[in-house]
Amino acid sequence: MISSFTTFFEKFPFLVSIAPYLALAVAIICLVVFAIFANIITKHLIVGAIRKIIIKSSSSRDDILAKRRVFNRLSHLAPALVIYTFGPQFLDGYPVIVSAITTFSLIYLTVICVLFMDSLMSAGEEIYRTYKISKTFPIKSFIQVAKLILYFLGFIAVLSLIMGESPLTFFAGFGALTAVLMLVFKDPILGFVAGIQLSANKMVAVGDWIEMPRYGVDGDVIEIALTTVKIRNFDKTITTIPTQSMINDSFKNWRGMQETGGRRIKRSVFIDVSSIKFCDADMIERFSKIHFIADYIAKKDKELAEFNTEAGADTTSLVNGRRMTNVGTFRAYTEAYLRAHPKISEDLTLLVRQLQPTEHGLPIEIYVFTNITDWLEYEAIMADIFDHILASAREFDLSIYQNPTGSDFSKLTQ
């Protein structure tokens, strides 16, 4: 090509002295124009056509390839291939320049391939996140490791092209630096191993609600990466912790609660011990009119009367034989109320029990599960239940214990 241009310029006497240089310049310009033309055709025609097909497609997943500009990066291969293929023909007679341009085009091809694979893996990871399995088996850490390996191999390839040495030579040299590399990449290696353990053992997944008091974590996992795990706390702050700490330290995962479909309520009402007493006839008659325990009162009263008759108990004294108490009846009422509540699970544990008395009174613990797990609904249901229980205690002549307040002391002074 250059010889043809040189012959052409030598036809003009005033260009004979600079004909070789003009021929070289024109050859380079032609090569560059050819490369630009190839890039325009690839980017605007081929990539444009692919983009239109993606837009018309009914699937939204292939839109991710366009968003990540995967095909745009691939289009840059065209000018590099043109320079690599036609460079020796356009610049024949200049072996040094041909060698330099060939090396440059190979380096450019390597960089473009690395960037293309990087964007392709990012798009693949984003597409994978659209499937349900990504919640239990995230692959972000594996993608990051693959990218590290990709960039490392790309660096070796570029270095071997610049130095003119075989890549195997550099790999042999890096073998002697294994200890240094292990030290430099300690965190990525530990994070990668931890990520495998987390995924294989299904310890945590994106979307799980976890608690980790050591790091002040209480929220939803939003990302599991190679070296870090990101959690959005309920106060909307973001906490980033090392992936390895999820293996070394303990944490609470609320996934089981979400999968079960029930959320536990475990709270006590403290009864003033001085208000506990046996039920007399008037109280039993009053309690028998309460809808939830009418059958219980009738059955229990009959059972105790038969027992006391057989035992020959003197019923003129309340402590003789067996009798109902207002706190026992209150427990029965609370259990019946909870069993009839539409938001309390019938399949999970439902328990109303009496705990050991303390200086704050007698604890009556409610241990049940709601049939929903949403936080806002759960709090509303729990508040509604305890509003009712606290207000109902008075109907059983029971007093809820609380520490004396200013109003209590003011009554004493009066």
Order of alpha helices (4+ residues) and beta strands (2+ residues): alpha-alpha-alpha-alpha-alpha-alpha-alpha-alpha-alpha-alpha-alpha-alpha-beta-beta-beta-beta-alpha-beta-alpha-beta-alpha-alpha-alpha-beta-beta-alpha-alpha
